[in-house]
């Protein structure tokens, strides 16, 4: 979709990302729902909810695929285990397969997980999560994916890093997760992407 095309890099000599909105802040244009749960737009944020009685997963997924990028989003995890997915495809028992930057208030926020694959690729140290993550408050997550090099930062603190990853996930969709078997309330806003 033209609306989700990546912005051209900044002119030579500039290293700062050129950000483009991945969500317009008002509608679900460019996104679609799969699986269970409810996604709404409230006060300029995407809000995902589901009940723990449902063992299935839900996702809000981009229509477009992305390869190398820097992605940033603000999130607030009020209940349950969520995640920021990237370079994924829609398939498998959990609804998607690919990389997930964990959003788990109980621990491991900012870790790197491969759904329907290797499982945890990078488990963040508890002391790093404690320093980086603000429970029940807005947090910023930045995921940088360039070839096999992947970095996850939470509020400016590196929580996961991969170098020359041999995995197969080199491009794909971006998504937010509602975890199966959880009471879920999670919020996302200021979703932006750059190809720098």
Contact map, one row per residue, 1 for C-alpha under 8 A:
1111100000000000000000000000010000000000000000000000000000000011000000000000000000000000000000000000000000000000000000000000000000000000000000000000000000000000000000000000000000000000000000000000
1111100000000000000000000000000000000000000000000000000000000000000000000000000000000000000000000000000000000000000000000000000000000000000000000000000000000000000000000000000000000000000000000000
1111100000000000000000000000010000000000000000000000000000000000000000000000000000000000000000000000000000000000000000000000000000000000000000000000000000000000000000000000000000000000000000000000
1111110000000000000001000000010000000000000000000000000000000001000000000000000000000000000000000000000000000000000000000000000000000000000000000000000000000000000000000000000000000000000000000000
1111111000000000000000000000000000000000000000000000000000000000000000000000000000000000000000000000000000000000000000000000000000000000000000000000000000000000000000000000000000000000000000000000
0001111100000000000100000000000000000000000000000000000000000000000000000000000000000000000000000000000000000000000000000000000000000000000000000000000000000000000000000000000000000000000000001110
0000111110000000011100000000000000000000000000000000000000000000000000000000000000000000000000000000000000000000000000000000000000000000000000000000000000000000000000000000000000000000000000000110
0000011111000000010000000000000000000000000000000000000000000000000000000000000000000000000000000000000000000000000000000000000000000000000000000000000000000000000000000000000000000000000000000010
0000001111100000110000000000000000000000000000000000000000000000000000000000000000000000000000000000000000000000000000000000000000000000000000000000000000000000000000000000000000000000000000000111
0000000111110111110000000000000000000000000000000000000000000000000000000000000000000000000000000000000000000000000000000000000000000000000000000000000000000000000000000000000000000000000000000001
0000000011111100000000000000000000000000000000000000000000000000000000000000000000000000000000000000000000000000000000000000000000000000000000000000000000000000000000000000000000000000000000000000
0000000001111100000000000000000000000000000000000000000000000000000000000000000000000000000000000000000000000000000000000000000000000000000000000000000000000000000000000000000000000000000000000000
0000000000111110000000000000000000000000000000000000000000000000000000000000000000000000000000000000000000000000000000000000000000000000000000000000000000000000000000000000000000000000000000000000
0000000001111111000000000000000000000000000000000000000000000000000000000000000000000000000000000000000000000000000000000000000000000000000000000000000000000000000000000000000000000000000000000000
0000000001001111100000000000000000000000000000000000000000000000000000000000000000000000000000000000000000000000000000000000000000000000000000000000000000000000000000000000000000000000000000000001
0000000001000111110000000000000000000000000000000000000000000000000000000000000000000000000000000000000000000000000000000000000000000000000000000000000000000000000000000000000000000000000000000001
0000000011000011111000000000000000000000000000000000000000000000000001000000000000000000000000000000000000000000000000000000000000000000000000000000000000000000000000000000000000000000000000000111
0000001111000001111100000000000000000000000000000000000000000000000000000000000000000000000000000000000000000000000000000000000000000000000000000000000000000000000000000000000000000000000000000111
0000001000000000111110000000000000000000000000000000000000000000000000000000000000000000000000000000000000000000000000000000000000000000000000000000000000000000000000000000000000000000000000011100
0000011000000000011111000000000000000000000000000000000000000000000000000000000000000000000000000000000000000000000000000000000000000000000000000000000000000000000000000000000000000000000000011100
0000000000000000001111110000000000000000000000000000000000000000000000000000000000000000000000000000000000000000000000000000000000000000000000000000000000000000000000000000000000000000000001111000
0001000000000000000111110000000000000000000000000000000000000000000000000000000000000000000000000000000000000000000000000000000000000000000000000000000000000000000000000000000000000000000000111000
0000000000000000000011111111110000000000000000000000000000000000000000000000000000000000000000000000000000000000000000000000000000000000000000000000000000000000000000000000000000000000000001110000
0000000000000000000011111111100000000000000000000000000000000000000000000000000000000000000000000000000000000000000000000000000000000000000000000000000000000000000000000000000000000000000000000000
0000000000000000000000111110000000000000000110000000000000000000000000000000000000000000000000000000000000000000000000000000000000000000000000000000000000000000000000000000000000000000000011000000
0000000000000000000000111111000000000000100100000000000000000000000000000000000000000000000000000000000000000000000000000000000000000000000000000000000000000000000000000000000000000000000000000000
0000000000000000000000111111100000000000100000000000000000000000000000000000000000000000000000000000000000000000000000000000000000000000000000000000000000000000000000000000000000000000000000000000
0000000000000000000000110111111100000000000000000000000000000000000000000000000000000000000000000000000000000000000000000000000000000000000000000000000000000000000000000000000000000000000000000000
0000000000000000000000110011111000000000000000000000000000000000000000000000000000000000000000000000000000000000000000000000000000000000000000000000000000000000000000000000000000000000000000000000
1011000000000000000000100001111100000000000000000000000000000111000000000000000000000000000000000000000000000000000000000000000000000000000000000000000000000000000000000000000000000000000000000000
0000000000000000000000000001111110000000000000000000000000011110000000000000000000000000000000000000000000000000000000000000000000000000000000000000000000000000000000000000000000000000000000000000
0000000000000000000000000001011111000000000000000000000000011110000000000000000000000000000000000000000000000000000000000000000000000000000000000000000000000000000000000000000000000000000000000000
0000000000000000000000000000001111100010000000000000000001111000000000000000000000000000000000000000000000000000000000000000000000000000000000000000000000000000000000000000000000000000000000000000
0000000000000000000000000000000111110000000000000000000001111000000000000000000000000000000000100000000000000000000000000000000000000000000000000000000000000000000000000000000000000000000000000000
0000000000000000000000000000000011111000000000000000000111100000000000000000000000000000000000100000000000000000000000000000000000000000000000000000000000000000000000000000000000000000000000000000
0000000000000000000000000000000001111100000000000100000111100000000000000000000000000000000000000000000000000000000000000000000000000000000000000000000000000000000000000000000001000000000000000000
0000000000000000000000000000000000111110000000011110000011000000000000000000000000000000000000000000000000000000000000000000000000000000000000000000000000000000000000000000000001000000000000000000
0000000000000000000000000000000000011111000000011100000000000000000000000000000000000000000000000000000000000000000000000000000000000000000000000000000000000000000000000000000000000000000000000000
0000000000000000000000000000000010001111100001111000000000010000000000000000000000000000000000000000000000000000000000000000000000000000000000000000000000000000000000000000000000000000000000000000
0000000000000000000000000000000000000111110001110000000000000000000000000000000000000000000000000000000000000000000000000000000000000000000000000000000000000000000000000000000000000000000000000000
0000000000000000000000000110000000000011111111100000000000000000000000000000000000000000000000000000000000000000000000000000000000000000000000000000000000000000000000000000000000000000000000000000
0000000000000000000000000000000000000001111111100000000000000000000000000000000000000000000000000000000000000000000000000000000000000000000000000000000000000000000000000000000000000000000000000000
0000000000000000000000000000000000000000111110000000000000000000000000000000000000000000000000000000000000000000000000000000000000000000000000000000000000000000000000000000000000000000000000000000
0000000000000000000000001100000000000000111111000000000000000000000000000000000000000000000000000000000000000000000000000000000000000000000000000000000000000000000000000000000000000000000010000000
0000000000000000000000001000000000000000111111100000000000000000000000000000000000000000000000000000000000000000000000000000000000000000000000000000000000000000000000000000000000000000001111000000
0000000000000000000000000000000000000011110111110000000000000000000000000000000000000000000000000000000000000000000000000000000000000000000000000000000000000000000000000000000000000000001110000000
0000000000000000000000000000000000000011110011111000000000000000000000000000000000000000000000000000000000000000000000000000000000000000000000000000000000000000000000000000000000000000111100000000
0000000000000000000000000000000000001111000001111100000000000000000000000000000000000000000000000000000000000000000000000000000000000000000000000000000000000000000000000000000001000001111000000000
0000000000000000000000000000000000001110000000111110000000000000000000000000000000000000000000000000000000000000000000000000000000000000000000000000000000000000000000000000000001000011110000000000
0000000000000000000000000000000000011100000000011111010000000000000000000000000000000000000000000000000000000000000000000000000000000000000000000000000000000000000000000000000001000111100000000000
0000000000000000000000000000000000001000000000001111110000000000000000000000000000000000000000000000000000000000000000000000000000000000000000000000000000000000000000000000000000001111000000000000
0000000000000000000000000000000000000000000000000111111000000000000000000000000000000000000000000000000000000000000000000000000000000000000000000000000000000000000000000000000000011111000000000000
0000000000000000000000000000000000000000000000000011111000000000000000000000000000000000000000000000000000000000000000000000000000000000000000000000000000000000000000000000000000001110000000000000
0000000000000000000000000000000000000000000000000111111100000000000000000000000000000000000000000000000000000000000000000000000000000000000000000000000000000000000000000000000000011100000000000000
0000000000000000000000000000000000000000000000000001111110000000000000000000000000000000000000000000000000000000000000000000000000000000000000000000000000000000000000000000000000011100000000000000
0000000000000000000000000000000000110000000000000000011111000000000000000000000000000000000001000000000000000000000000000000000000000000000000000000000000000000000000000000000000111000000000000000
0000000000000000000000000000000000111000000000000000001111100000000000000000000000000000000001100000000000000000000000000000000000000000000000000000000000000000000000000000000011110000000000000000
0000000000000000000000000000000011111000000000000000000111110000000000000000000000000000000000100000000000000000000000000000000000000000000000000000000000000000000000000000000011110000000000000000
0000000000000000000000000000000011110000000000000000000011111000000000000000000000000000000000100000000000000000000000000000000000000000000000000000000000000000000000000000001111000000000000000000
0000000000000000000000000000001111000010000000000000000001111100000000000000000000000000000000000000000000000000000000000000000000000000000000000000000000000000000000000000001110000000000000000000
0000000000000000000000000000001111000000000000000000000000111110000000000000000000000000000000000000000000000000000000000000000000000000000000000000000000000000000000000000111100000000000000000000
0000000000000000000000000000011100000000000000000000000000011111100000000000000000000000000000000000000000000000000000000000000000000000000000000000000000000000000000000000111000000000000000000000
1000000000000000000000000000011100000000000000000000000000001111100000000000000000000000000000000000000000000000000000000000000000000000000000000000000000000000000000000000100000000000000000000000
1001000000000000000000000000010000000000000000000000000000000111110000000000000000000000000000000000000000000000000000000000000000000000000000000000000000000000000000000001100000000000000000000000
0000000000000000000000000000000000000000000000000000000000000111111000000000000000000010000000000000000000000000000000000000000000000000000000000000000000000000000000000011110000000000000000000000
0000000000000000000000000000000000000000000000000000000000000001111110000000000000000010000000000000000000000000000000000000000000000000000000000000000000000000000000000011110000000000000000000000
0000000000000000000000000000000000000000000000000000000000000000111110000000000000000010000000000000000000000000000000000000000000000000000000001110000000000000000000000111000000000000000000000000
0000000000000000000000000000000000000000000000000000000000000000011111000000000000000000000000000000000000000000000000000000000000000000000000011110000000000000000000000110000000000000000000000010
0000000000000000000000000000000000000000000000000000000000000000011111100000000000000000000000000000000000000000000000000000000000000000000000011100000000000000000000000000000000000000000000001111
0000000000000000100000000000000000000000000000000000000000000000000111110000000000000000000000000000000000000000000000000000000000000000000001111000000000000000000000000000000000000000000000001111
0000000000000000000000000000000000000000000000000000000000000000000011111000000000000000000000000000000000000000000000000000000000000000000001110000000000000000000000000000000000000000000000111100
0000000000000000000000000000000000000000000000000000000000000000000001111100000000000000000000000000000000000000000000000000000000000000000111100000000000000000000000000000000000000000000001111000
0000000000000000000000000000000000000000000000000000000000000000000000111110000000000000000000000000000000000000000000000000000000000000000111000000000000000000000000000000000000000000000111110000
0000000000000000000000000000000000000000000000000000000000000000000000011111000000000000000000000000000000000000000000000000000000000000011110000000000000000000000000000000000000000000000111100000
0000000000000000000000000000000000000000000000000000000000000000000000001111100000000000000000000000000000000000000000000000000000000000011110000000000000000000000000000000000000000000011110000000
0000000000000000000000000000000000000000000000000000000000000000000000000111110000000000000000000000000000000000000000000000000000000011111000000000000000000000000000000000000000000000011100000000
0000000000000000000000000000000000000000000000000000000000000000000000000011111111000000000000000000001110000000000000000000000000000011100000000000000000000000000000000000000000000000111000000000
0000000000000000000000000000000000000000000000000000000000000000000000000001111100000000000000000000000010000000000000000000000000000011000000000000000000000000000000000000000000000001111000000000
0000000000000000000000000000000000000000000000000000000000000000000000000000111110000000000000000000000010000000000000000000000000000000000000000000000000000000000000000000000000000011110000000000
0000000000000000000000000000000000000000000000000000000000000000000000000000111111000000000000000000000110000000000000000000000000000000000000000000000000000000000000000000000000100111110000000000
0000000000000000000000000000000000000000000000000000000000000000000000000000101111100000000000000000011111000000000000000000000000000000000000000000000000000000000000000000000001100101000000000000
0000000000000000000000000000000000000000000000000000000000000000000000000000100111110000000000000000011100000000000000000000000000000000000000000000000000000000000000000000000111100000010000000000
0000000000000000000000000000000000000000000000000000000000000000000000000000000011111000000000000001111100000000000000000000000000000000000000000000000000000000000000000000000111000000000000000000
0000000000000000000000000000000000000000000000000000000000000000000000000000000001111100000000000001111000000000000000000000000000000000000000000000000000000000000000000000011110000000000000000000
0000000000000000000000000000000000000000000000000000000000000000000000000000000000111111000000000111100000000000000000000000000000000000000000000000000000000000000000000000111110000000000000000000
0000000000000000000000000000000000000000000000000000000000000000000000000000000000011111000000000111000000000000000000000000000000000000000000000000000000000000000000000011111000000000000000000000
0000000000000000000000000000000000000000000000000000000000000000111000000000000000001111100000000110000000000000000000000000000000000000000000000000000000000000000000001111110000000000000000000000
0000000000000000000000000000000000000000000000000000000000000000000000000000000000001111110000011110000000000000000000000000000000000000000000000000000000000000000000001011110000000000000000000000
0000000000000000000000000000000000000000000000000000000000000000000000000000000000000011111000011100000000000000000000000000000000000000000000000000000000000000000000000001100000000000000000000000
0000000000000000000000000000000000000000000000000000000000000000000000000000000000000001111100111000000000000000000000000000000000000000000000000000000000000000000000000000000000000000000000000000
0000000000000000000000000000000000000000000000000000000000000000000000000000000000000000111111111000000000000000000000000000000000000000000000000000000000000000000000000000000000000000000000000000
0000000000000000000000000000000000000000000000000000000000000000000000000000000000000000011111111000000000000000000100000000000000000000000000000000000000000000000000000000000000000000000000000000
0000000000000000000000000000000000000000000000000000000000000000000000000000000000000000001111110000000000000000000000000000000000000000000000000000000000000000000000000000000000000000000000000000
0000000000000000000000000000000000000000000000000000000110000000000000000000000000000000001111111000000000000000001100000000000000000000000000000000000000000000000000000000000000000000000000000000
0000000000000000000000000000000001100000000000000000000011100000000000000000000000000000011111111000000000000000000000000000000000000000000000000000000000000000000000000000000000000000000000000000
0000000000000000000000000000000000000000000000000000000000000000000000000000000000000001111111111100000000000000001100000000000000000000000000000000000000000000000000000000000000000000000000000000
0000000000000000000000000000000000000000000000000000000000000000000000000000000000000001111101111110000000000000011110000000000000000000000000000000000000000000000000000000000000000000000000000000
0000000000000000000000000000000000000000000000000000000000000000000000000000000000001111100000011111000000000000011110000000000000000000000000000000000000000000000000001000000000000000000000000000
0000000000000000000000000000000000000000000000000000000000000000000000000000000000001111000000001111100000000001111000000000000000000000000000000000000000000000000000001000000000000000000000000000
0000000000000000000000000000000000000000000000000000000000000000000000000000000000111100000000000111110000000001111000000000000000000000000000000000000000000000000000000000000000000000000000000000
0000000000000000000000000000000000000000000000000000000000000000000000000000000000111000000000000011111000001111100000000000000000000000000000100000000100000000000000000000000000000000000000000000
0000000000000000000000000000000000000000000000000000000000000000000000000000000011110000000000000001111100011111100000000000000000000000000000000000000000000000000000000000000000000000000000000000
0000000000000000000000000000000000000000000000000000000000000000000000000000100011110000000000000000111110011100000000000000000000000000000000000000000000000000000000000000000000000000000000000000
0000000000000000000000000000000000000000000000000000000000000000000000000000100111100000000000000000011111111000000000000000000000000000000000000000000000000000000000000000000000000000000000000000
0000000000000000000000000000000000000000000000000000000000000000000000000000111110000000000000000000001111111000000000000000000000000010000000000000000000000000000000000000000000000000000000000000
0000000000000000000000000000000000000000000000000000000000000000000000000000000010000000000000000000000111110000000000000000000000000000000000000000000000000000000000000000000000000000000000000000
0000000000000000000000000000000000000000000000000000000000000000000000000000000000000000000000000000000111111000000000000000010010000000000000000000000000000000000000000000000000000000000000000000
0000000000000000000000000000000000000000000000000000000000000000000000000000000000000000000000000000011111111110000000000011110010000000000000000000000000000000000000000000000000000000000000000000
0000000000000000000000000000000000000000000000000000000000000000000000000000000000000000000000000000111110111110000000000001000010001000000000000000000000000000000000000000000000000000000000000000
0000000000000000000000000000000000000000000000000000000000000000000000000000000000000000000000000000111000011111000000000001000010000000000010000000000111000011000000000000000000000000000000000000
0000000000000000000000000000000000000000000000000000000000000000000000000000000000000000000000000000110000011111100000011111000000000000000000000000000100000011000000000000000000000000000000000000
0000000000000000000000000000000000000000000000000000000000000000000000000000000000000000000000000011110000000111110000011110000000000000000000000000000100000001000000000000000000000000000000000000
0000000000000000000000000000000000000000000000000000000000000000000000000000000000000000000000000011110000000011111001111100000000000000000000000000000000000000000000000000000000000000000000000000
0000000000000000000000000000000000000000000000000000000000000000000000000000000000000000000000001111000000000001111111111000000000000000000000000000000000000000000000000000000000000000000000000000
0000000000000000000000000000000000000000000000000000000000000000000000000000000000000000000001011111000000000000111111100000000000000000000000000000000000000000000000000000000000000000000000000000
0000000000000000000000000000000000000000000000000000000000000000000000000000000000000000000101011100000000000000011111100000000000000000000000000000000000000000000000000000000000000000000000000000
0000000000000000000000000000000000000000000000000000000000000000000000000000000000000000000000001100000000000000011111100000000000000000000000000000000000000000000000000000000000000000000000000000
0000000000000000000000000000000000000000000000000000000000000000000000000000000000000000000000000000000000000000111111111000000000000000000000000000000000000000000000000000000000000000000000000000
0000000000000000000000000000000000000000000000000000000000000000000000000000000000000000000000000000000000000000111111111000000000000000000000000000000000000000000000000000000000000000000000000000
0000000000000000000000000000000000000000000000000000000000000000000000000000000000000000000000000000000000000011110001111110000000000000000000000000000000000000000000000000000000000000000000000000
0000000000000000000000000000000000000000000000000000000000000000000000000000000000000000000000000000000000000011110001111110000000000000000000000000000000000000000000000000000000000000000000000000
0000000000000000000000000000000000000000000000000000000000000000000000000000000000000000000000000000000000000011100000011111000000000000000000000000000000000001110000000000000000000000000000000000
0000000000000000000000000000000000000000000000000000000000000000000000000000000000000000000000000000000000010011000000011111100000000000000000000000000000000001000000000000000000000000000000000000
0000000000000000000000000000000000000000000000000000000000000000000000000000000000000000000000000000000000011110000000000111110110000000000000000000000000000011000000000000000000000000000000000000
0000000000000000000000000000000000000000000000000000000000000000000000000000000000000000000000000000000000010000000000000011111110000000000000000000000000000010000000000000000000000000000000000000
0000000000000000000000000000000000000000000000000000000000000000000000000000000000000000000000000000000000110000000000000001111111000000000000000000000000000000000000000000000000000000000000000000
0000000000000000000000000000000000000000000000000000000000000000000000000000000000000000000000000000000000000000000000000000111111100000000000000000000000000000000000000000000000000000000000000000
0000000000000000000000000000000000000000000000000000000000000000000000000000000000000000000000000000000000000000000000000001111111110000000000000000000000001010000000000000000000000000000000000000
0000000000000000000000000000000000000000000000000000000000000000000000000000000000000000000000000000000000111100000000000001111111111000000000000000000000000010000000000000000000000000000000000000
0000000000000000000000000000000000000000000000000000000000000000000000000000000000000000000000000000000000000000000000000000011111111100000000000000000000000000000000000000000000000000000000000000
0000000000000000000000000000000000000000000000000000000000000000000000000000000000000000000000000000000000000000000000000000001111111000000000000000000000000000000000000000000000000000000000000000
0000000000000000000000000000000000000000000000000000000000000000000000000000000000000000000000000000000000000000000000000000000111111100000000000000000001111000000000000000000000000000000000000000
0000000000000000000000000000000000000000000000000000000000000000000000000000000000000000000000000000000000001000000000000000000011111110001000000000000001100000000000000000000000000000000000000000
0000000000000000000000000000000000000000000000000000000000000000000000000000000000000000000000000000000000000000000000000000000001011111111000000000000000000000000000000000000000000000000000000000
0000000000000000000000000000000000000000000000000000000000000000000000000001110000000000000000000000000010000000000000000000000000001111100000000000000000000000000000000000000000000000000000000000
0000000000000000000000000000000000000000000000000000000000000000000000000001110000000000000000000000000000000000000000000000000000000111110000000000000000000000000000000000000000000000000000000000
0000000000000000000000000000000000000000000000000000000000000000000000000001100000000000000000000000000000000000000000000000000000000111111000000000000000000000000000000000000000000000000000000000
0000000000000000000000000000000000000000000000000000000000000000000000000111000000000000000000000000000000000000000000000000000000000101111100000000000000000000000000000000000000000000000000000000
0000000000000000000000000000000000000000000000000000000000000000000000000111000000000000000000000000000000000000000000000000000000001100111110000000000001100000000000000000000000000000000000000000
0000000000000000000000000000000000000000000000000000000000000000000000011110000000000000000000000000000000000000000000000000000000000000011111000000000001110000000000000000000000000000000000000000
0000000000000000000000000000000000000000000000000000000000000000000000011110000000000000000000000000000000000100000000000000000000000000001111100000000111110000000000000000000000000000000000000000
0000000000000000000000000000000000000000000000000000000000000000000001111000000000000000000000000000000000000000000000000000000000000000000111110000001111010000000000000000000000000000000000000000
0000000000000000000000000000000000000000000000000000000000000000000001110000000000000000000000000000100000000000000000000000000000000000000011111000011110000000000000000000000000000000000000000000
0000000000000000000000000000000000000000000000000000000000000000000111100000000000000000000000000000000000000000000000000000000000000000000001111100111100000000000000000000000000000000000000000000
0000000000000000000000000000000000000000000000000000000000000000001111000000000000000000000000000000000000000000000000000000000000000000000000111111111000000000000000000000000000000000000000000000
0000000000000000000000000000000000000000000000000000000000000000001110000000000000000000000000000000000000000000000000000000000000000000000000011111110000000000000000000000000000000000000000000000
0000000000000000000000000000000000000000000000000000000000000000001100000000000000000000000000000000000000000000000000000000000000000000000000001111110000000000000100000100000000000000000000000000
0000000000000000000000000000000000000000000000000000000000000000000000000000000000000000000000000000000000000000000000000000000000000000000000001111110000000000011111100100000000000000000000000000
0000000000000000000000000000000000000000000000000000000000000000000000000000000000000000000000000000000000000000000000000000000000000000000000011111111000000000111110000000000000000000000000000000
0000000000000000000000000000000000000000000000000000000000000000000000000000000000000000000000000000000000000000000000000000000000000000000000111111111100000001111000000000000000000000000000000000
0000000000000000000000000000000000000000000000000000000000000000000000000000000000000000000000000000000000000000000000000000000000000000000001111000111110000111110000000000000000000000000000000000
0000000000000000000000000000000000000000000000000000000000000000000000000000000000000000000000000000100000000111000000000000000000000000000011110000011111000111100000000000000000000000000000000000
0000000000000000000000000000000000000000000000000000000000000000000000000000000000000000000000000000000000000100000000000000000000000000000011100000001111111111000000000000000000000000000000000000
0000000000000000000000000000000000000000000000000000000000000000000000000000000000000000000000000000000000000100000000000000000000011000001111000000000111111110000000000000000000000000000000000000
0000000000000000000000000000000000000000000000000000000000000000000000000000000000000000000000000000000000000000000000000000000000011000001110000000000011111000000000000000000000000000000000000000
0000000000000000000000000000000000000000000000000000000000000000000000000000000000000000000000000000000000000000000000000000000000010000000111000000000011111100000000000000000000000000000000000000
0000000000000000000000000000000000000000000000000000000000000000000000000000000000000000000000000000000000000000000000000000000100010000000000000000000011111110000000000000000000000000000000000000
0000000000000000000000000000000000000000000000000000000000000000000000000000000000000000000000000000000000000000000000000000000000000000000000000000001111011111100000000000000000000000000000000000
0000000000000000000000000000000000000000000000000000000000000000000000000000000000000000000000000000000000000110000000000001100110000000000000000000001111001111100000000000000000000000000000000000
0000000000000000000000000000000000000000000000000000000000000000000000000000000000000000000000000000000000000111000000000111000000000000000000000000011110000111110000000000000000000000000000000000
0000000000000000000000000000000000000000000000000000000000000000000000000000000000000000000000000000000000000000000000000100000000000000000000000000111100000111111000000000000000000000000000000000
0000000000000000000000000000000000000000000000000000000000000000000000000000000000000000000000000000000000000000000000000100000000000000000000000001111000000001111110000000000000000000000000000000
0000000000000000000000000000000000000000000000000000000000000000000000000000000000000000000000000000000000000000000000000000000000000000000000000001110000000000111110000000000000000000000000000000
0000000000000000000000000000000000000000000000000000000000000000000000000000000000000000000000000000000000000000000000000000000000000000000000000011100000000000011111000000000000000000000000000000
0000000000000000000000000000000000000000000000000000000000000000000000000000000000000000000000000000000000000000000000000000000000000000000000000001100000000000011111100000000000000000000000000000
0000000000000000000000000000000000000000000000000000000000000000000000000000000000000000000000000000000000000000000000000000000000000000000000000001000000000000000111110000000000000000000000000000
0000000000000000000000000000000000000000000000000000000000000000000000000000000000000000000000000000000000000000000000000000000000000000000000000001000000000000000011111100000000000000000000000000
0000000000000000000000000000000000000000000000000000000000000000000000000000000000000000000000000000000000000000000000000000000000000000000000000000000000000000000001111100000000000000000000000000
0000000000000000000000000000000000000000000000000000000000000000000000000000000000000011000000000110000000000000000000000000000000000000000000000000000000000000000000111111000000000000000000000000
0000000000000000000000000000000000000000000000000000000000000000001100000000000000000010000000000000000000000000000000000000000000000000000000000011000000000000000000111111000000000000000000000000
0000000000000000000000000000000000000000000000000000000000000000111100000000000000000111000000000000000000000000000000000000000000000000000000000000000000000000000000001111100000000000000000000000
0000000000000000000000000000000000000000000000000000000000000001111000000000000000000111100000000000000000000000000000000000000000000000000000000000000000000000000000001111110000000000000000000000
0000000000000000000000000000000000000000000000000000000000001111110000000000000000001111100000000000000000000000000000000000000000000000000000000000000000000000000000000011111000000000000000000000
0000000000000000000000000000000000000000000000000000000000001100110000000000000000011111000000000000000000000000000000000000000000000000000000000000000000000000000000000001111100000000000000000000
0000000000000000000000000000000000000000000000000000000000111100000000000000000000011100000000000000000000000000000000000000000000000000000000000000000000000000000000000000111110000000000000000000
0000000000000000000000000000000000000000000000000000000000111000000000000000000001111000000000000000000000000000000000000000000000000000000000000000000000000000000000000000011111000000000000000000
0000000000000000000000000000000000000000000000000000000011110000000000000000000001111000000000000000000000000000000000000000000000000000000000000000000000000000000000000000001111100000000000000000
0000000000000000000000000000000000011000000000011100000011100000000000000000000011100000000000000000000000000000000000000000000000000000000000000000000000000000000000000000000111110101000000000000
0000000000000000000000000000000000000000000000000000000111000000000000000000000111000000000000000000000000000000000000000000000000000000000000000000000000000000000000000000000011111101000000000000
0000000000000000000000000000000000000000000000000001011111000000000000000000000000000000000000000000000000000000000000000000000000000000000000000000000000000000000000000000000001111100000000000000
0000000000000000000000000000000000000000000000000011111100000000000000000000000000000000000000000000000000000000000000000000000000000000000000000000000000000000000000000000000000111110000000000000
0000000000000000000000000000000000000000000000000111111000000000000000000000000110000000000000000000000000000000000000000000000000000000000000000000000000000000000000000000000001111111000000000000
0000000000000000000000000000000000000000000000001111100000000000000000000000001100000000000000000000000000000000000000000000000000000000000000000000000000000000000000000000000000001111100000000000
0000000000000000000000000000000000000000000000011111000000000000000000000000011110000000000000000000000000000000000000000000000000000000000000000000000000000000000000000000000001100111110000000000
0000000000000000000000000000000000000000000000111100000000000000000000000000111100000000000000000000000000000000000000000000000000000000000000000000000000000000000000000000000000000011111000000000
0000000000000000000000000000000000000000000000111000000000000000000000000011111101000000000000000000000000000000000000000000000000000000000000000000000000000000000000000000000000000001111100000000
0000000000000000000000000000000000000000000011110000000000000000000000000011110000000000000000000000000000000000000000000000000000000000000000000000000000000000000000000000000000000000111110000000
0000000000000000000000000000000000000000000011100000000000000000000000001111000000000000000000000000000000000000000000000000000000000000000000000000000000000000000000000000000000000000011111100000
0000000000000000000000001000000000000000000111000000000000000000000000001110000000000000000000000000000000000000000000000000000000000000000000000000000000000000000000000000000000000000001111100000
0000000000000000000010101000000000000000000010000000000000000000000000011100000000000000000000000000000000000000000000000000000000000000000000000000000000000000000000000000000000000000000111110000
0000000000000000000011100000000000000000000000000000000000000000000000111100000000000000000000000000000000000000000000000000000000000000000000000000000000000000000000000000000000000000000111111000
0000000000000000001111100000000000000000000000000000000000000000000000111000000000000000000000000000000000000000000000000000000000000000000000000000000000000000000000000000000000000000000001111100
0000010000000000001111000000000000000000000000000000000000000000000011110000000000000000000000000000000000000000000000000000000000000000000000000000000000000000000000000000000000000000000000111110
0000011010000000111100000000000000000000000000000000000000000000000011100000000000000000000000000000000000000000000000000000000000000000000000000000000000000000000000000000000000000000000000011111
0000011110000000110000000000000000000000000000000000000000000000000111000000000000000000000000000000000000000000000000000000000000000000000000000000000000000000000000000000000000000000000000001111
0000000011000011110000000000000000000000000000000000000000000000000011000000000000000000000000000000000000000000000000000000000000000000000000000000000000000000000000000000000000000000000000000111
